[in-house]
Amino acid sequence: MICHWEKIDGFRTLNELERFITWIEGQIQVGNAYEVPVDCRYAGEMMPERWFVCKDCQSKWRLVFPDPGYFSGLFCLVEGEK
Ligand SMILES: [Zn+2]
């Protein structure tokens, strides 16, 4: 099953990140998603990250927060998990 969630390869603005967080938290509130503990991190310990599961297909996704000037952030499927 292909997940209907879409990869976000970098947030261009803080507003875009905030809109995404509002969306994912809305998905949790209506029962389409839930949050799980972060297992293996995308980057080092210092990079804030949250993991979410899509209830439709049980795929696991990571949100890696941006680090302005270095990294624009990411929302993507956790590799090796479906
Ligand atoms: Zn899905």
PDB file of the backbone (N, CA, C, O) and the ligand in Angstrom, with CONECT records:
HET     ZN  A 101       1
ATOM      1  N   MET A   1       0.851  -1.199   0.000  1.00  0.00           N
ATOM      2  CA  MET A   1       0.000   0.000   0.000  1.00  0.00           C
ATOM      3  C   MET A   1       0.891   1.256   0.000  1.00  0.00           C
ATOM      4  O   MET A   1       1.858   1.362   0.754  1.00  0.00           O
ATOM      5  N   ILE A   2       0.533   2.168  -0.850  1.00  0.00           N
ATOM      6  CA  ILE A   2       1.311   3.406  -0.921  1.00  0.00           C
ATOM      7  C   ILE A   2       0.663   4.453  -0.018  1.00  0.00           C
ATOM      8  O   ILE A   2      -0.536   4.715  -0.106  1.00  0.00           O
ATOM      9  N   CYS A   3       1.459   5.027   0.826  1.00  0.00           N
ATOM     10  CA  CYS A   3       0.950   6.009   1.771  1.00  0.00           C
ATOM     11  C   CYS A   3       0.579   7.295   1.033  1.00  0.00           C
ATOM     12  O   CYS A   3       1.260   7.708   0.095  1.00  0.00           O
ATOM     13  N   HIS A   4      -0.506   7.913   1.472  1.00  0.00           N
ATOM     14  CA  HIS A   4      -0.917   9.177   0.848  1.00  0.00           C
ATOM     15  C   HIS A   4      -0.178  10.369   1.446  1.00  0.00           C
ATOM     16  O   HIS A   4      -0.305  11.488   0.948  1.00  0.00           O
ATOM     17  N   TRP A   5       0.595  10.142   2.511  1.00  0.00           N
ATOM     18  CA  TRP A   5       1.406  11.232   3.045  1.00  0.00           C
ATOM     19  C   TRP A   5       2.528  11.510   2.057  1.00  0.00           C
ATOM     20  O   TRP A   5       3.018  10.604   1.384  1.00  0.00           O
ATOM     21  N   GLU A   6       2.926  12.765   1.980  1.00  0.00           N
ATOM     22  CA  GLU A   6       3.971  13.124   1.027  1.00  0.00           C
ATOM     23  C   GLU A   6       5.236  13.581   1.725  1.00  0.00           C
ATOM     24  O   GLU A   6       5.211  14.267   2.747  1.00  0.00           O
ATOM     25  N   LYS A   7       6.339  13.172   1.130  1.00  0.00           N
ATOM     26  CA  LYS A   7       7.633  13.578   1.638  1.00  0.00           C
ATOM     27  C   LYS A   7       7.790  15.095   1.510  1.00  0.00           C
ATOM     28  O   LYS A   7       7.387  15.684   0.507  1.00  0.00           O
ATOM     29  N   ILE A   8       8.374  15.717   2.522  1.00  0.00           N
ATOM     30  CA  ILE A   8       8.695  17.148   2.443  1.00  0.00           C
ATOM     31  C   ILE A   8      10.211  17.259   2.565  1.00  0.00           C
ATOM     32  O   ILE A   8      10.803  16.976   3.607  1.00  0.00           O
ATOM     33  N   ASP A   9      10.807  17.680   1.461  1.00  0.00           N
ATOM     34  CA  ASP A   9      12.261  17.742   1.415  1.00  0.00           C
ATOM     35  C   ASP A   9      12.708  19.163   1.760  1.00  0.00           C
ATOM     36  O   ASP A   9      13.174  19.911   0.900  1.00  0.00           O
ATOM     37  N   GLY A  10      12.558  19.509   3.011  1.00  0.00           N
ATOM     38  CA  GLY A  10      12.963  20.835   3.473  1.00  0.00           C
ATOM     39  C   GLY A  10      11.772  21.773   3.622  1.00  0.00           C
ATOM     40  O   GLY A  10      10.895  21.835   2.760  1.00  0.00           O
ATOM     41  N   PHE A  11      11.761  22.498   4.730  1.00  0.00           N
ATOM     42  CA  PHE A  11      10.756  23.527   4.960  1.00  0.00           C
ATOM     43  C   PHE A  11      11.400  24.856   4.602  1.00  0.00           C
ATOM     44  O   PHE A  11      12.458  25.213   5.121  1.00  0.00           O
ATOM     45  N   ARG A  12      10.734  25.590   3.697  1.00  0.00           N
ATOM     46  CA  ARG A  12      11.345  26.834   3.218  1.00  0.00           C
ATOM     47  C   ARG A  12      11.285  27.951   4.245  1.00  0.00           C
ATOM     48  O   ARG A  12      12.149  28.826   4.294  1.00  0.00           O
ATOM     49  N   THR A  13      10.232  27.898   5.073  1.00  0.00           N
ATOM     50  CA  THR A  13      10.085  28.941   6.086  1.00  0.00           C
ATOM     51  C   THR A  13       9.623  28.307   7.390  1.00  0.00           C
ATOM     52  O   THR A  13       9.149  27.171   7.413  1.00  0.00           O
ATOM     53  N   LEU A  14       9.767  29.056   8.465  1.00  0.00           N
ATOM     54  CA  LEU A  14       9.294  28.596   9.769  1.00  0.00           C
ATOM     55  C   LEU A  14       7.775  28.419   9.738  1.00  0.00           C
ATOM     56  O   LEU A  14       7.220  27.527  10.379  1.00  0.00           O
ATOM     57  N   ASN A  15       7.126  29.294   8.977  1.00  0.00           N
ATOM     58  CA  ASN A  15       5.676  29.210   8.829  1.00  0.00           C
ATOM     59  C   ASN A  15       5.254  27.888   8.182  1.00  0.00           C
ATOM     60  O   ASN A  15       4.252  27.289   8.573  1.00  0.00           O
ATOM     61  N   GLU A  16       6.018  27.447   7.204  1.00  0.00           N
ATOM     62  CA  GLU A  16       5.730  26.178   6.539  1.00  0.00           C
ATOM     63  C   GLU A  16       5.860  25.022   7.533  1.00  0.00           C
ATOM     64  O   GLU A  16       5.050  24.095   7.522  1.00  0.00           O
ATOM     65  N   LEU A  17       6.868  25.080   8.381  1.00  0.00           N
ATOM     66  CA  LEU A  17       7.051  24.053   9.415  1.00  0.00           C
ATOM     67  C   LEU A  17       5.878  24.087  10.392  1.00  0.00           C
ATOM     68  O   LEU A  17       5.346  23.043  10.769  1.00  0.00           O
ATOM     69  N   GLU A  18       5.482  25.281  10.795  1.00  0.00           N
ATOM     70  CA  GLU A  18       4.375  25.402  11.747  1.00  0.00           C
ATOM     71  C   GLU A  18       3.071  24.884  11.153  1.00  0.00           C
ATOM     72  O   GLU A  18       2.274  24.249  11.844  1.00  0.00           O
ATOM     73  N   ARG A  19       2.860  25.157   9.869  1.00  0.00           N
ATOM     74  CA  ARG A  19       1.646  24.652   9.217  1.00  0.00           C
ATOM     75  C   ARG A  19       1.673  23.130   9.156  1.00  0.00           C
ATOM     76  O   ARG A  19       0.644  22.476   9.326  1.00  0.00           O
ATOM     77  N   PHE A  20       2.857  22.569   8.912  1.00  0.00           N
ATOM     78  CA  PHE A  20       2.970  21.113   8.888  1.00  0.00           C
ATOM     79  C   PHE A  20       2.658  20.516  10.267  1.00  0.00           C
ATOM     80  O   PHE A  20       1.930  19.528  10.365  1.00  0.00           O
ATOM     81  N   ILE A  21       3.206  21.112  11.323  1.00  0.00           N
ATOM     82  CA  ILE A  21       2.977  20.600  12.681  1.00  0.00           C
ATOM     83  C   ILE A  21       1.488  20.687  13.046  1.00  0.00           C
ATOM     84  O   ILE A  21       0.938  19.776  13.665  1.00  0.00           O
ATOM     85  N   THR A  22       0.855  21.784  12.657  1.00  0.00           N
ATOM     86  CA  THR A  22      -0.588  21.911  12.877  1.00  0.00           C
ATOM     87  C   THR A  22      -1.341  20.789  12.160  1.00  0.00           C
ATOM     88  O   THR A  22      -2.281  20.213  12.709  1.00  0.00           O
ATOM     89  N   TRP A  23      -0.920  20.487  10.931  1.00  0.00           N
ATOM     90  CA  TRP A  23      -1.568  19.426  10.150  1.00  0.00           C
ATOM     91  C   TRP A  23      -1.371  18.065  10.816  1.00  0.00           C
ATOM     92  O   TRP A  23      -2.339  17.329  11.007  1.00  0.00           O
ATOM     93  N   ILE A  24      -0.130  17.719  11.172  1.00  0.00           N
ATOM     94  CA  ILE A  24       0.125  16.374  11.720  1.00  0.00           C
ATOM     95  C   ILE A  24      -0.556  16.220  13.082  1.00  0.00           C
ATOM     96  O   ILE A  24      -1.064  15.145  13.401  1.00  0.00           O
ATOM     97  N   GLU A  25      -0.569  17.277  13.877  1.00  0.00           N
ATOM     98  CA  GLU A  25      -1.239  17.182  15.171  1.00  0.00           C
ATOM     99  C   GLU A  25      -2.758  17.079  15.000  1.00  0.00           C
ATOM    100  O   GLU A  25      -3.440  16.454  15.812  1.00  0.00           O
ATOM    101  N   GLY A  26      -3.270  17.689  13.949  1.00  0.00           N
ATOM    102  CA  GLY A  26      -4.688  17.521  13.606  1.00  0.00           C
ATOM    103  C   GLY A  26      -4.990  16.088  13.214  1.00  0.00           C
ATOM    104  O   GLY A  26      -6.034  15.545  13.574  1.00  0.00           O
ATOM    105  N   GLN A  27      -4.060  15.466  12.465  1.00  0.00           N
ATOM    106  CA  GLN A  27      -4.217  14.059  12.074  1.00  0.00           C
ATOM    107  C   GLN A  27      -4.262  13.150  13.299  1.00  0.00           C
ATOM    108  O   GLN A  27      -5.006  12.170  13.332  1.00  0.00           O
ATOM    109  N   ILE A  28      -3.454  13.489  14.306  1.00  0.00           N
ATOM    110  CA  ILE A  28      -3.445  12.703  15.547  1.00  0.00           C
ATOM    111  C   ILE A  28      -4.783  12.888  16.265  1.00  0.00           C
ATOM    112  O   ILE A  28      -5.375  11.923  16.750  1.00  0.00           O
ATOM    113  N   GLN A  29      -5.250  14.129  16.326  1.00  0.00           N
ATOM    114  CA  GLN A  29      -6.499  14.423  17.040  1.00  0.00           C
ATOM    115  C   GLN A  29      -7.699  13.713  16.435  1.00  0.00           C
ATOM    116  O   GLN A  29      -8.583  13.260  17.163  1.00  0.00           O
ATOM    117  N   VAL A  30      -7.742  13.610  15.104  1.00  0.00           N
ATOM    118  CA  VAL A  30      -8.887  12.944  14.489  1.00  0.00           C
ATOM    119  C   VAL A  30      -8.680  11.436  14.362  1.00  0.00           C
ATOM    120  O   VAL A  30      -9.549  10.726  13.855  1.00  0.00           O
ATOM    121  N   GLY A  31      -7.530  10.951  14.822  1.00  0.00           N
ATOM    122  CA  GLY A  31      -7.305   9.508  14.849  1.00  0.00           C
ATOM    123  C   GLY A  31      -6.722   8.919  13.578  1.00  0.00           C
ATOM    124  O   GLY A  31      -6.780   7.704  13.389  1.00  0.00           O
ATOM    125  N   ASN A  32      -6.161   9.741  12.700  1.00  0.00           N
ATOM    126  CA  ASN A  32      -5.531   9.230  11.480  1.00  0.00           C
ATOM    127  C   ASN A  32      -4.053   8.902  11.671  1.00  0.00           C
ATOM    128  O   ASN A  32      -3.428   8.298  10.799  1.00  0.00           O
ATOM    129  N   ALA A  33      -3.504   9.297  12.802  1.00  0.00           N
ATOM    130  CA  ALA A  33      -2.074   9.116  13.031  1.00  0.00           C
ATOM    131  C   ALA A  33      -1.820   9.035  14.529  1.00  0.00           C
ATOM    132  O   ALA A  33      -2.649   9.459  15.335  1.00  0.00           O
ATOM    133  N   TYR A  34      -0.684   8.496  14.886  1.00  0.00           N
ATOM    134  CA  TYR A  34      -0.249   8.563  16.276  1.00  0.00           C
ATOM    135  C   TYR A  34       1.261   8.722  16.319  1.00  0.00           C
ATOM    136  O   TYR A  34       1.970   8.390  15.369  1.00  0.00           O
ATOM    137  N   GLU A  35       1.729   9.237  17.442  1.00  0.00           N
ATOM    138  CA  GLU A  35       3.160   9.490  17.581  1.00  0.00           C
ATOM    139  C   GLU A  35       3.814   8.315  18.302  1.00  0.00           C
ATOM    140  O   GLU A  35       3.226   7.741  19.219  1.00  0.00           O
ATOM    141  N   VAL A  36       5.007   7.963  17.896  1.00  0.00           N
ATOM    142  CA  VAL A  36       5.767   6.887  18.547  1.00  0.00           C
ATOM    143  C   VAL A  36       7.144   7.429  18.933  1.00  0.00           C
ATOM    144  O   VAL A  36       7.598   8.427  18.373  1.00  0.00           O
ATOM    145  N   PRO A  37       7.806   6.774  19.885  1.00  0.00           N
ATOM    146  CA  PRO A  37       9.138   7.254  20.261  1.00  0.00           C
ATOM    147  C   PRO A  37      10.131   7.138  19.096  1.00  0.00           C
ATOM    148  O   PRO A  37      10.041   6.221  18.280  1.00  0.00           O
ATOM    149  N   VAL A  38      11.052   8.060  19.035  1.00  0.00           N
ATOM    150  CA  VAL A  38      12.096   8.017  18.006  1.00  0.00           C
ATOM    151  C   VAL A  38      13.045   6.869  18.333  1.00  0.00           C
ATOM    152  O   VAL A  38      13.515   6.738  19.463  1.00  0.00           O
ATOM    153  N   ASP A  39      13.319   6.041  17.329  1.00  0.00           N
ATOM    154  CA  ASP A  39      14.198   4.897  17.535  1.00  0.00           C
ATOM    155  C   ASP A  39      15.616   5.297  17.136  1.00  0.00           C
ATOM    156  O   ASP A  39      16.379   5.776  17.974  1.00  0.00           O
ATOM    157  N   CYS A  40      15.976   5.109  15.867  1.00  0.00           N
ATOM    158  CA  CYS A  40      17.306   5.522  15.426  1.00  0.00           C
ATOM    159  C   CYS A  40      17.172   6.888  14.765  1.00  0.00           C
ATOM    160  O   CYS A  40      16.296   7.102  13.927  1.00  0.00           O
ATOM    161  N   ARG A  41      18.028   7.784  15.143  1.00  0.00           N
ATOM    162  CA  ARG A  41      17.911   9.151  14.654  1.00  0.00           C
ATOM    163  C   ARG A  41      18.479   9.343  13.261  1.00  0.00           C
ATOM    164  O   ARG A  41      19.420   8.665  12.849  1.00  0.00           O
ATOM    165  N   TYR A  42      17.880  10.289  12.547  1.00  0.00           N
ATOM    166  CA  TYR A  42      18.324  10.642  11.201  1.00  0.00           C
ATOM    167  C   TYR A  42      19.701  11.280  11.262  1.00  0.00           C
ATOM    168  O   TYR A  42      20.584  10.969  10.463  1.00  0.00           O
ATOM    169  N   ALA A  43      19.866  12.170  12.217  1.00  0.00           N
ATOM    170  CA  ALA A  43      21.142  12.861  12.384  1.00  0.00           C
ATOM    171  C   ALA A  43      21.567  12.706  13.844  1.00  0.00           C
ATOM    172  O   ALA A  43      21.057  11.831  14.543  1.00  0.00           O
ATOM    173  N   GLY A  44      22.464  13.516  14.298  1.00  0.00           N
ATOM    174  CA  GLY A  44      22.978  13.384  15.658  1.00  0.00           C
ATOM    175  C   GLY A  44      21.944  13.638  16.739  1.00  0.00           C
ATOM    176  O   GLY A  44      20.825  14.071  16.465  1.00  0.00           O
ATOM    177  N   GLU A  45      22.335  13.365  17.953  1.00  0.00           N
ATOM    178  CA  GLU A  45      21.484  13.540  19.130  1.00  0.00           C
ATOM    179  C   GLU A  45      20.941  14.960  19.258  1.00  0.00           C
ATOM    180  O   GLU A  45      19.890  15.174  19.863  1.00  0.00           O
ATOM    181  N   MET A  46      21.652  15.922  18.692  1.00  0.00           N
ATOM    182  CA  MET A  46      21.270  17.316  18.873  1.00  0.00           C
ATOM    183  C   MET A  46      20.138  17.751  17.941  1.00  0.00           C
ATOM    184  O   MET A  46      19.573  18.831  18.115  1.00  0.00           O
ATOM    185  N   MET A  47      19.808  16.921  16.962  1.00  0.00           N
ATOM    186  CA  MET A  47      18.774  17.293  15.998  1.00  0.00           C
ATOM    187  C   MET A  47      17.401  16.832  16.482  1.00  0.00           C
ATOM    188  O   MET A  47      17.133  15.632  16.536  1.00  0.00           O
ATOM    189  N   PRO A  48      16.533  17.775  16.834  1.00  0.00           N
ATOM    190  CA  PRO A  48      15.197  17.390  17.304  1.00  0.00           C
ATOM    191  C   PRO A  48      14.433  16.625  16.217  1.00  0.00           C
ATOM    192  O   PRO A  48      14.474  16.972  15.037  1.00  0.00           O
ATOM    193  N   GLU A  49      13.748  15.591  16.650  1.00  0.00           N
ATOM    194  CA  GLU A  49      13.061  14.715  15.706  1.00  0.00           C
ATOM    195  C   GLU A  49      11.828  14.098  16.360  1.00  0.00           C
ATOM    196  O   GLU A  49      11.842  13.803  17.555  1.00  0.00           O
ATOM    197  N   ARG A  50      10.767  13.904  15.587  1.00  0.00           N
ATOM    198  CA  ARG A  50       9.563  13.208  16.077  1.00  0.00           C
ATOM    199  C   ARG A  50       9.141  12.173  15.049  1.00  0.00           C
ATOM    200  O   ARG A  50       9.315  12.378  13.847  1.00  0.00           O
ATOM    201  N   TRP A  51       8.583  11.054  15.523  1.00  0.00           N
ATOM    202  CA  TRP A  51       8.114  10.012  14.604  1.00  0.00           C
ATOM    203  C   TRP A  51       6.604   9.854  14.707  1.00  0.00           C
ATOM    204  O   TRP A  51       6.014   9.956  15.783  1.00  0.00           O
ATOM    205  N   PHE A  52       6.005   9.603  13.557  1.00  0.00           N
ATOM    206  CA  PHE A  52       4.548   9.437  13.474  1.00  0.00           C
ATOM    207  C   PHE A  52       4.222   8.197  12.655  1.00  0.00           C
ATOM    208  O   PHE A  52       4.961   7.823  11.744  1.00  0.00           O
ATOM    209  N   VAL A  53       3.103   7.567  12.994  1.00  0.00           N
ATOM    210  CA  VAL A  53       2.635   6.421  12.216  1.00  0.00           C
ATOM    211  C   VAL A  53       1.317   6.795  11.540  1.00  0.00           C
ATOM    212  O   VAL A  53       0.415   7.345  12.172  1.00  0.00           O
ATOM    213  N   CYS A  54       1.222   6.489  10.248  1.00  0.00           N
ATOM    214  CA  CYS A  54      -0.016   6.668   9.494  1.00  0.00           C
ATOM    215  C   CYS A  54      -0.905   5.461   9.785  1.00  0.00           C
ATOM    216  O   CYS A  54      -0.521   4.323   9.517  1.00  0.00           O
ATOM    217  N   LYS A  55      -2.099   5.714  10.336  1.00  0.00           N
ATOM    218  CA  LYS A  55      -2.961   4.603  10.725  1.00  0.00           C
ATOM    219  C   LYS A  55      -3.512   3.822   9.535  1.00  0.00           C
ATOM    220  O   LYS A  55      -3.810   2.634   9.652  1.00  0.00           O
ATOM    221  N   ASP A  56      -3.645   4.491   8.393  1.00  0.00           N
ATOM    222  CA  ASP A  56      -4.161   3.817   7.193  1.00  0.00           C
ATOM    223  C   ASP A  56      -3.285   2.661   6.764  1.00  0.00           C
ATOM    224  O   ASP A  56      -3.788   1.585   6.438  1.00  0.00           O
ATOM    225  N   CYS A  57      -1.982   2.871   6.760  1.00  0.00           N
ATOM    226  CA  CYS A  57      -1.081   1.874   6.178  1.00  0.00           C
ATOM    227  C   CYS A  57       0.013   1.447   7.144  1.00  0.00           C
ATOM    228  O   CYS A  57       0.863   0.627   6.798  1.00  0.00           O
ATOM    229  N   GLN A  58      -0.003   2.003   8.357  1.00  0.00           N
ATOM    230  CA  GLN A  58       0.979   1.641   9.391  1.00  0.00           C
ATOM    231  C   GLN A  58       2.420   2.023   9.029  1.00  0.00           C
ATOM    232  O   GLN A  58       3.362   1.511   9.634  1.00  0.00           O
ATOM    233  N   SER A  59       2.596   2.903   8.062  1.00  0.00           N
ATOM    234  CA  SER A  59       3.969   3.314   7.745  1.00  0.00           C
ATOM    235  C   SER A  59       4.435   4.338   8.780  1.00  0.00           C
ATOM    236  O   SER A  59       3.641   5.089   9.348  1.00  0.00           O
ATOM    237  N   LYS A  60       5.726   4.342   9.001  1.00  0.00           N
ATOM    238  CA  LYS A  60       6.336   5.189  10.026  1.00  0.00           C
ATOM    239  C   LYS A  60       7.106   6.320   9.354  1.00  0.00           C
ATOM    240  O   LYS A  60       7.893   6.091   8.435  1.00  0.00           O
ATOM    241  N   TRP A  61       6.870   7.536   9.822  1.00  0.00           N
ATOM    242  CA  TRP A  61       7.474   8.720   9.207  1.00  0.00           C
ATOM    243  C   TRP A  61       8.240   9.523  10.250  1.00  0.00           C
ATOM    244  O   TRP A  61       7.891   9.535  11.431  1.00  0.00           O
ATOM    245  N   ARG A  62       9.284  10.185   9.792  1.00  0.00           N
ATOM    246  CA  ARG A  62      10.080  11.028  10.696  1.00  0.00           C
ATOM    247  C   ARG A  62       9.986  12.494  10.285  1.00  0.00           C
ATOM    248  O   ARG A  62      10.013  12.850   9.107  1.00  0.00           O
ATOM    249  N   LEU A  63       9.875  13.318  11.315  1.00  0.00           N
ATOM    250  CA  LEU A  63       9.988  14.768  11.124  1.00  0.00           C
ATOM    251  C   LEU A  63      11.297  15.173  11.785  1.00  0.00           C
ATOM    252  O   LEU A  63      11.466  15.027  12.996  1.00  0.00           O
ATOM    253  N   VAL A  64      12.217  15.681  10.983  1.00  0.00           N
ATOM    254  CA  VAL A  64      13.473  16.197  11.523  1.00  0.00           C
ATOM    255  C   VAL A  64      13.379  17.715  11.432  1.00  0.00           C
ATOM    256  O   VAL A  64      13.190  18.274  10.352  1.00  0.00           O
ATOM    257  N   PHE A  65      13.515  18.372  12.579  1.00  0.00           N
ATOM    258  CA  PHE A  65      13.349  19.824  12.627  1.00  0.00           C
ATOM    259  C   PHE A  65      14.513  20.536  11.946  1.00  0.00           C
ATOM    260  O   PHE A  65      15.648  20.059  11.982  1.00  0.00           O
ATOM    261  N   PRO A  66      14.230  21.661  11.336  1.00  0.00           N
ATOM    262  CA  PRO A  66      15.299  22.430  10.674  1.00  0.00           C
ATOM    263  C   PRO A  66      16.303  23.012  11.669  1.00  0.00           C
ATOM    264  O   PRO A  66      15.997  23.249  12.837  1.00  0.00           O
ATOM    265  N   ASP A  67      17.480  23.223  11.168  1.00  0.00           N
ATOM    266  CA  ASP A  67      18.524  23.903  11.928  1.00  0.00           C
ATOM    267  C   ASP A  67      18.952  25.057  11.023  1.00  0.00           C
ATOM    268  O   ASP A  67      19.795  24.881  10.144  1.00  0.00           O
ATOM    269  N   PRO A  68      18.367  26.242  11.239  1.00  0.00           N
ATOM    270  CA  PRO A  68      18.551  27.353  10.296  1.00  0.00           C
ATOM    271  C   PRO A  68      20.015  27.611   9.930  1.00  0.00           C
ATOM    272  O   PRO A  68      20.884  27.708  10.796  1.00  0.00           O
ATOM    273  N   GLY A  69      20.256  27.717   8.643  1.00  0.00           N
ATOM    274  CA  GLY A  69      21.598  27.969   8.156  1.00  0.00           C
ATOM    275  C   GLY A  69      22.370  26.699   7.812  1.00  0.00           C
ATOM    276  O   GLY A  69      23.370  26.740   7.096  1.00  0.00           O
ATOM    277  N   TYR A  70      21.887  25.564   8.337  1.00  0.00           N
ATOM    278  CA  TYR A  70      22.600  24.305   8.090  1.00  0.00           C
ATOM    279  C   TYR A  70      21.741  23.261   7.399  1.00  0.00           C
ATOM    280  O   TYR A  70      22.200  22.547   6.507  1.00  0.00           O
ATOM    281  N   PHE A  71      20.476  23.184   7.830  1.00  0.00           N
ATOM    282  CA  PHE A  71      19.630  22.081   7.396  1.00  0.00           C
ATOM    283  C   PHE A  71      18.186  22.559   7.395  1.00  0.00           C
ATOM    284  O   PHE A  71      17.731  23.183   8.354  1.00  0.00           O
ATOM    285  N   SER A  72      17.469  22.266   6.322  1.00  0.00           N
ATOM    286  CA  SER A  72      16.118  22.836   6.182  1.00  0.00           C
ATOM    287  C   SER A  72      15.007  21.931   6.709  1.00  0.00           C
ATOM    288  O   SER A  72      13.825  22.246   6.575  1.00  0.00           O
ATOM    289  N   GLY A  73      15.396  20.807   7.310  1.00  0.00           N
ATOM    290  CA  GLY A  73      14.366  19.944   7.876  1.00  0.00           C
ATOM    291  C   GLY A  73      13.877  18.909   6.873  1.00  0.00           C
ATOM    292  O   GLY A  73      14.222  18.960   5.693  1.00  0.00           O
ATOM    293  N   LEU A  74      13.072  17.974   7.355  1.00  0.00           N
ATOM    294  CA  LEU A  74      12.677  16.841   6.529  1.00  0.00           C
ATOM    295  C   LEU A  74      11.481  16.141   7.131  1.00  0.00           C
ATOM    296  O   LEU A  74      11.374  16.010   8.351  1.00  0.00           O
ATOM    297  N   PHE A  75      10.572  15.686   6.264  1.00  0.00           N
ATOM    298  CA  PHE A  75       9.524  14.764   6.685  1.00  0.00           C
ATOM    299  C   PHE A  75       9.547  13.624   5.678  1.00  0.00           C
ATOM    300  O   PHE A  75       9.279  13.847   4.497  1.00  0.00           O
ATOM    301  N   CYS A  76       9.859  12.413   6.114  1.00  0.00           N
ATOM    302  CA  CYS A  76       9.985  11.301   5.173  1.00  0.00           C
ATOM    303  C   CYS A  76       9.716   9.976   5.860  1.00  0.00           C
ATOM    304  O   CYS A  76       9.735   9.872   7.087  1.00  0.00           O
ATOM    305  N   LEU A  77       9.468   8.973   5.046  1.00  0.00           N
ATOM    306  CA  LEU A  77       9.291   7.618   5.508  1.00  0.00           C
ATOM    307  C   LEU A  77      10.563   7.143   6.210  1.00  0.00           C
ATOM    308  O   LEU A  77      11.670   7.430   5.754  1.00  0.00           O
ATOM    309  N   VAL A  78      10.407   6.423   7.309  1.00  0.00           N
ATOM    310  CA  VAL A  78      11.566   5.858   7.988  1.00  0.00           C
ATOM    311  C   VAL A  78      12.041   4.666   7.158  1.00  0.00           C
ATOM    312  O   VAL A  78      11.280   3.724   6.934  1.00  0.00           O
ATOM    313  N   GLU A  79      13.278   4.703   6.706  1.00  0.00           N
ATOM    314  CA  GLU A  79      13.810   3.671   5.822  1.00  0.00           C
ATOM    315  C   GLU A  79      13.827   2.313   6.504  1.00  0.00           C
ATOM    316  O   GLU A  79      14.136   2.189   7.689  1.00  0.00           O
ATOM    317  N   GLY A  80      13.489   1.316   5.730  1.00  0.00           N
ATOM    318  CA  GLY A  80      13.519  -0.039   6.268  1.00  0.00           C
ATOM    319  C   GLY A  80      12.265  -0.405   7.044  1.00  0.00           C
ATOM    320  O   GLY A  80      12.154  -1.525   7.543  1.00  0.00           O
ATOM    321  N   GLU A  81      11.313   0.528   7.154  1.00  0.00           N
ATOM    322  CA  GLU A  81      10.059   0.239   7.845  1.00  0.00           C
ATOM    323  C   GLU A  81       8.939   0.577   6.890  1.00  0.00           C
ATOM    324  O   GLU A  81       9.003   1.581   6.181  1.00  0.00           O
ATOM    325  N   LYS A  82       7.938  -0.234   6.868  1.00  0.00           N
ATOM    326  CA  LYS A  82       6.823   0.042   5.969  1.00  0.00           C
ATOM    327  C   LYS A  82       5.527   0.030   6.726  1.00  0.00           C
ATOM    328  O   LYS A  82       4.466   0.244   6.138  1.00  0.00           O
TER     329      LYS A  82
HETATM  330 ZN    ZN A 101      -0.253   5.880   5.035  1.00  0.00          ZN2+
END
